[in-house]
C-alpha cells in the first residue's frame, strides 16, 4: 500500500487495524471449525465477509467506518490473490457500501480574517511556528500532512515563491506561496533552535523536541484559536484548505486551476466546492431577498 500505491502512512496504519479486526472476528466466527492461520485464507468465502459486516452494523458502527474496512479488506485480498497466497477473492461479487460524503464547510471571509488577525509577531518560536503553519495552509490550500512534510530544501528562497509539494500517491505539484505567508515562515525559521544547522532534507516544521511536528499538536492549537474566537466545532486545519478553494472560486478562479492547486486527481473532487458555494448563495438569497422577507 505504501510503496506500490503511495498511500499515506496513516491510511496504511488504519487499513492494517481493519484487517486485524477481521482476523480476530474469524476466530469467533469459525469457532474451531477451521484454524485461523495463513494457510486458510483461501477458505474465506463471501458469506464470511457478509457476516463480519453484519456484526459491525449490529454494533452501530458507522457507514463511513465500514466503507474504510471494506476498502482495506478488498485491497488485502487482492494482494493475497496476486501473490498466490490465496486462490480465490471473496470480494469479487461484493460492492462497497455507498456513503454520502459531507460537503466541505469552509470558513467565511469574516471568520478567516478573524483567525488571521490573531497573528502578532512573537519571540516564542512555537507560537510563531503555529501561526506560520496557519498562514501557509490557508495561502496554498495544502493538506496538513503535506505542510508538515515540507523539507528545508523544498522551501523557496527567492521570488516568485513556488513550493514543491509531494501529495497523495507521491504526486508532486508546484504551488505559489503568498509573500505574507512566506515572511511568516521565514521569521519562524530564524527563531526555531533546531533549524540553524539542520540537514536540507530534514523537516521545516519541528516539535518542541526537534522532531517533525505531529498534526495532533497543530490541531490542538487550532482548537484553542477556535475557542478564543467562538467559532463552530467544524473549524479545523483542514477547514483552511476548504476555505482556500472556496474563496478562490468565489473570486472567479477557474475550477481546473483550483484542482491543480489542491492536487486533486479528479475534477469531481473539486466540483464539491461549486455546490458549497451554491448552497451559500441560496442561503443569502433566502435570508436577504425583500420578497422572501415579506413572505415570512
C-alpha positions in Angstrom: 0.0 0.0 0.0 2.7 2.5 0.9 5.4 1.7 -1.7 3.4 0.4 -4.7 0.3 2.6 -4.3 1.8 5.5 -2.5 -0.9 5.7 0.2 -0.5 7.9 3.3 1.2 6.0 6.2 -1.8 6.9 8.4 -4.1 5.2 5.8 -1.8 2.2 5.8 -2.0 2.0 9.6 -5.8 2.3 9.6 -6.1 -0.4 6.9 -3.9 -2.7 9.0 -6.1 -2.2 12.0 -9.2 -3.2 10.0 -7.5 -6.4 8.6 -6.6 -7.4 12.2 -10.1 -6.8 13.3 -11.3 -9.2 10.6 -8.7 -11.7 11.7 -10.0 -11.6 15.3 -13.6 -11.9 14.0 -12.7 -15.2 12.2 -11.6 -16.8 15.5 -15.1 -16.5 16.8 -16.9 -16.9 13.6 -15.3 -20.2 12.7 -15.5 -21.3 16.3 -12.9 -24.0 15.9 -14.2 -25.4 12.6 -11.1 -24.1 10.9 -7.9 -22.8 12.4 -7.3 -19.1 11.8 -3.9 -19.4 10.1 -2.4 -18.0 6.9 -2.9 -21.4 5.3 -6.7 -20.9 5.4 -7.1 -17.5 3.5 -8.5 -19.4 0.5 -11.2 -20.9 2.7 -12.7 -17.5 3.4 -16.0 -17.0 1.4 -18.2 -14.2 0.6 -20.7 -15.2 3.4 -17.8 -14.8 5.9 -17.3 -11.2 4.7 -21.1 -10.5 4.9 -21.2 -12.0 8.5 -18.3 -9.7 9.5 -20.1 -6.5 8.3 -23.5 -7.7 9.6 -21.9 -7.9 13.1 -20.4 -4.4 12.8 -23.8 -3.0 11.7 -25.4 -4.5 14.8 -22.8 -2.7 16.9 -23.9 0.6 15.2 -20.5 1.1 13.5 -20.9 3.9 11.1 -21.2 3.5 7.3 -18.1 5.5 6.7 -16.1 3.3 9.1 -17.4 0.2 7.4 -16.6 1.6 4.0 -12.9 2.0 5.1 -12.9 -1.6 6.4 -14.4 -2.8 3.1 -11.6 -1.0 1.1 -8.9 -2.3 3.4 -10.1 -5.9 3.1 -10.7 -5.7 -0.6 -7.2 -4.4 -1.2 -5.8 -7.1 1.2 -7.5 -10.0 -0.6 -6.4 -8.6 -4.0 -2.9 -8.7 -2.7 -3.3 -12.3 -1.5 -4.6 -13.4 -4.8 -1.9 -11.6 -6.9 0.7 -13.0 -4.6 -0.8 -16.5 -5.0 -1.2 -16.8 -1.2 -4.9 -17.3 -1.7 -6.6 -19.0 -4.7 -9.9 -17.0 -4.6 -11.1 -13.5 -3.9 -14.3 -13.3 -1.8 -14.8 -9.7 -2.8 -15.4 -10.3 -6.5 -19.2 -10.3 -6.1 -19.4 -7.6 -3.3 -19.9 -3.9 -3.8 -18.5 -1.2 -1.5 -21.2 0.3 0.7 -22.3 3.7 -0.6 -21.9 6.6 1.7 -22.8 10.2 1.2 -19.8 12.3 1.9 -20.4 15.6 3.8 -19.8 18.8 1.8 -16.8 20.8 2.8 -17.5 23.5 5.3 -15.1 26.4 4.7 -14.8 29.4 6.9 -16.5 32.6 5.8 -14.2 35.5 4.8 -15.1 37.2 8.1 -14.2 34.1 10.1 -10.9 33.7 8.2 -10.0 37.3 8.8 -10.6 36.9 12.5 -8.3 33.8 12.6 -5.6 35.5 10.6 -5.8 38.7 12.8 -4.8 36.6 15.8 -1.3 36.7 14.4 1.2 39.0 16.1 4.9 38.7 15.7 6.2 36.6 18.7 9.6 35.7 20.1 8.1 32.4 21.2 9.2 30.1 18.3 6.5 27.5 18.9 3.7 30.1 18.7 5.4 31.7 15.6 5.6 28.1 14.1 1.9 27.6 14.6 1.0 31.0 13.0 3.3 30.3 10.1 1.7 26.9 9.5 -1.7 28.5 9.7 -0.8 31.2 7.1 0.8 28.6 4.9 -2.1 26.2 4.7 -4.7 29.0 4.0 -2.5 30.7 1.4 -1.6 27.4 -0.5 -4.5 25.0 0.2 -2.1 22.3 1.4 -3.3 19.3 3.4 -2.0 19.5 6.9 0.2 16.4 6.3 1.6 18.0 3.2 2.5 21.2 5.1 4.2 19.3 7.9 6.2 17.1 5.5 7.9 20.1 3.8 11.6 19.8 3.9 14.1 22.7 4.2 15.4 22.1 0.7 11.8 22.3 -0.7 11.1 25.7 0.9 11.5 28.5 -1.7 14.2 31.2 -1.0 13.7 33.5 -4.0 10.7 35.2 -5.5 8.4 34.1 -7.1 7.9 31.8 -4.2 6.9 28.4 -5.6 6.7 25.5 -3.3 7.2 21.9 -4.4 4.7 19.7 -2.6 4.5 15.9 -2.5 0.8 14.9 -2.2 -1.1 11.7 -2.2 0.4 8.8 -4.1 3.7 10.7 -4.2 2.3 13.0 -6.8 4.3 16.3 -6.9 2.9 19.7 -7.7 4.1 23.3 -7.5 2.0 25.8 -5.5 2.6 29.6 -5.2 3.1 31.0 -1.7 1.9 34.5 -0.8 4.7 36.8 0.3 2.9 37.4 3.6 2.9 33.7 4.4 6.5 33.3 3.2 7.6 36.1 5.5 5.8 34.5 8.5 7.5 31.1 7.9 10.9 32.9 7.4 10.5 34.5 10.8 9.8 31.1 12.4 12.9 29.7 10.7 15.1 32.3 12.3 13.6 31.7 15.8 13.5 27.8 15.7 16.6 26.5 17.5 16.6 23.2 15.5 17.0 24.7 12.1 20.3 26.5 12.4 22.5 23.5 11.4 19.8 21.2 10.1 20.2 19.0 7.1 18.5 20.2 3.9 16.3 17.0 3.8 15.0 17.5 7.4 11.6 18.8 8.2 10.8 22.5 8.2 8.2 22.4 10.9 9.6 21.0 14.2 8.0 19.9 17.5 9.3 21.1 20.9 11.9 18.3 20.9 13.2 18.9 17.4 11.3 16.1 15.6 8.8 16.7 12.7 5.7 18.4 14.1 2.9 16.0 14.6 -0.6 17.0 13.2 -2.2 16.5 16.6 -0.2 19.3 18.1 -1.3 21.8 15.4 -4.9 20.6 15.6 -4.7 21.3 19.4 -3.5 24.8 18.7 -6.4 25.3 16.2 -8.9 24.2 18.9 -7.6 26.9 21.2 -7.9 29.6 18.5 -11.4 28.3 17.7 -12.4 28.6 21.4 -10.9 32.1 21.6 -13.0 33.3 18.6 -16.1 31.2 19.5 -16.0 29.5 16.1 -18.1 26.4 15.3 -16.6 22.9 16.0 -16.1 22.1 12.3 -13.3 24.6 12.1 -10.2 22.5 11.8 -6.8 22.8 10.0 -8.5 21.1 7.0 -11.1 23.9 7.0 -8.4 26.3 6.0 -7.8 24.2 2.8 -11.6 24.2 2.1 -11.6 28.0 2.7 -8.7 28.4 0.3 -10.6 26.7 -2.5 -13.9 28.2 -1.7 -12.6 31.8 -1.6 -10.7 31.4 -4.9 -13.9 30.0 -6.5 -16.0 32.9 -5.2 -13.5 35.4 -6.7 -13.7 33.9 -10.1 -10.9 31.3 -10.2 -11.2 28.5 -12.8 -12.1 25.1 -11.4 -9.3 23.4 -13.3 -6.8 25.8 -11.7 -8.1 25.1 -8.3 -7.9 21.3 -9.0 -4.3 21.7 -9.8 -3.5 23.8 -6.8 -5.3 21.3 -4.4 -3.7 18.3 -6.0 -7.0 16.6 -6.8 -6.6 13.6 -9.1 -10.2 14.0 -10.3 -12.2 17.2 -11.1 -15.1 15.6 -9.4 -13.4 16.1 -6.0 -13.0 19.8 -6.8 -16.6 20.3 -8.0 -17.9 19.9 -4.5 -16.9 23.5 -3.9 -19.3 24.6 -6.6 -22.2 23.0 -4.7 -21.0 24.5 -1.4 -20.9 28.0 -3.0 -24.3 27.5 -4.5 -25.8 26.5 -1.1 -24.2 29.6 0.5 -25.7 31.8 -2.2 -29.1 30.1 -1.7 -28.9 30.9 2.0 -28.1 34.5 1.3 -30.9 34.8 -1.2 -33.4 33.2 1.2 -32.3 35.5 4.1 -31.9 38.8 2.3 -34.3 39.0 -0.7 -37.0 41.5 0.1 -39.8 39.4 -1.3 -38.7 36.4 0.8 -38.8 38.6 3.9 -42.4 39.7 3.1 -43.5 36.1 2.9 -42.1 35.2 6.3 
